[in-house]
Amino acid sequence: MRYQVSGKQIDIGESLQTHVQGELGGIVGKYAERPTDAQIVFSKSAHEFVCETTVHLSTGLTAQAKGRATEIYAAFDNCTEKMEKQLRRYKRRLKDHHKDRSEPVELSGASSYILATDNAQDETEPDTLQPIIVAEMQTQIPSLSVGEAVMQMEIAGAPVLVFRNEGKNGLNVVYRRDDGNIGWIDPQ
């Protein structure tokens, strides 16, 4: 697994990097079969240190965790506790879902666009209603059950997930509502 340990306006020593690689490698290796890379960013917010960790797994899933503490090692430990809890839940859910699934998840190709926001403060009418495309990327749309889609969304910490519903073979969307519940859009 590749590690990228960095600090935002703070120096990260060699001993902290070694500690991060050893601890995180043990946790991720315990719950994930083939992690690809991990990014760990340390920063300081007032009197607290903040550790943000992102781990990309070979399944396409991204696990993220954030920890805070007054000492940098304690912030990392808080972050790894959250990461371990996420990965443990993911592995448990994955085992439960694989009882029903006999074949791997099928992925379909799609285009993903990032649109610019209109930062104009004046009240003038824009020249065109077409949005400005900032970036265009290729992405994958998985074929999942609704339960698996909710699990993928929760583990990734994403607010929304588009997926192909295995039961109906159509595009569906699951999203986190403002009240904390999960919404599901199933077009007819």
N, C-alpha and C positions, 0 to 999 in steps of 0.2 A: 504494500500500500504506500502511496506517495503522501507525504506530509508537507504542508505549507504552514509553518508557524510564523506569525508576524505580529508586530505591535503597532498601534496607531499612536504616534508621538511618544512612545516609550521603548526602551531598549529591552530586548528579550535575550537573556543570557543562554549560554550553551547548556547549563544544568537544567534550566526550565524546559528547553527544547527536548532534551533527553528524557526528562520526566514525562512530558506530554506524549512523546512517541511510545514510551513503555506502557503507561497507564491506558491511553486511548487504544493502542494496538491490542492490549489484552481484552478490553471490554468489547471492542468491535469484533475481534476474532472469536470471541465466545458466542456471539449471537448472530453474526453475519458470515456467510460462507466466503464470499469473494468481494470484499470492499475494494473500490478502485482508488479513491483518494480522499483526503481529509484536509480541510482548511480550518485553522485555529487562529483567531484574531483576538489579541489582548488590547484593551484600551482602558482609559481612566475616566471616570465620571464623578466629578467632585472628589470625595474622599474614598470612593470605592473603585476597585478594579473590576472590569467586566471581561468575561471570556465568552466568545461566540464561536461555536463549533458547527461545521457543516461536514457531513460524511456522505459521500456518494457510493451507493451500492451497485453491484453488477446487475441487479434486477431492474435498475432504472429509478429506484427510490432514492430520495434524498432525505436524510434525517438531520434535524437542526436542534440545537439546544443553546441556552444562554444562562450563564451563572454570574452572580455578583457576590463580592465579599471585600472586606477591608484589606486583605492580603491577597497577592496574586495567585499563590498556590491554592488557597482556599476557594478563590473564584473558579479556578480550573476544576477543583474537586466537586463543587456544586454543579458545574456544567456537565461533568462526566456522570454524576448521579442521574441527572435528567436524561442524558443520552442513553445510559444503560436501561433506564425504565422504558424509554421509547422502543429501543431495540428488543427488549425482552417481550413487550406487548406485541410488537410486530412479529416476532418469531412464533409466539403463541398463536396469534391470529392466522399466520401463514400455515401453521400445522393444521389448524382447524379447517381452513379453506381447502387445503390440499387433499383432505379426505374425500371431498366431492370432485375435485378437479383431476382429470386423468392426463390432460395435455397442457403444455405451457401456454401462457397468455399470448394471444395473437396481437400483433401491433400493426396499425395502419399508418401510412404517412400522411402528413398534413403540413400546411404552411402556417406559421405563427408570425404576427406582425406587432410591432410596437408603434403606437400612434402618439404624435406630439399633442400635448395639451395646449389649449388656447390661453396664453398668458396675457392677452390684451386686456387692459383695464378700461379702455374707452368703450363707448356705447355704439361705435360704428358697426355697420353690417359687414361681415367678411366678404371677400371677393367671390369665394366659392365655398360650398358646403362640404367639399371633399377633404377628409383629414390628411394631414401630412404624415407620411410613413417614415419613421425614424430608422427602423431596422426590420429585416425580414429574415426569418430562420425556418429551418425544417424541424418538425417535432413529431412525436409518435402518439397515436391515440390507441390506448389498449382496449381489448375486448374483455370485459369483466362483468361479474354480477354486481348488483347494486351494493351489496354488503362489502364486496372486495373494493369497489370504488370508494366507498366511505372510508374504509380502512386506509387505502392509499392516500386519500386526501388528508386524513388526520395525521398519519405518520409524517407526511411531507410538510405539514403545517401550512398547506395551501388553503386559500379561501374558496377555491372552486376547482372542479375537475370535470373535464369533458371526456366521455368514454363511450364505447360502442357496447350497448346492452346485449349480453349473450342470449338472454331469453327472447328478446324481440328483434334483435339484429338491427337496431336503429341507434342513432346518436342520442345520448342522454347527458344530463348535467346534474351533478350534486354540488351543493354549496352550503357554506355556514351562514345561517341567518343571524340577524342582529340580536335575537333573543337567545342565542347559543345553540339552538336546535339545528338539524340538518334539513335542507330543502332538496327536493328531487324533481327535476323537470324531465318529463317523459312525453315527448310530442306524439300525437296520434298519427 
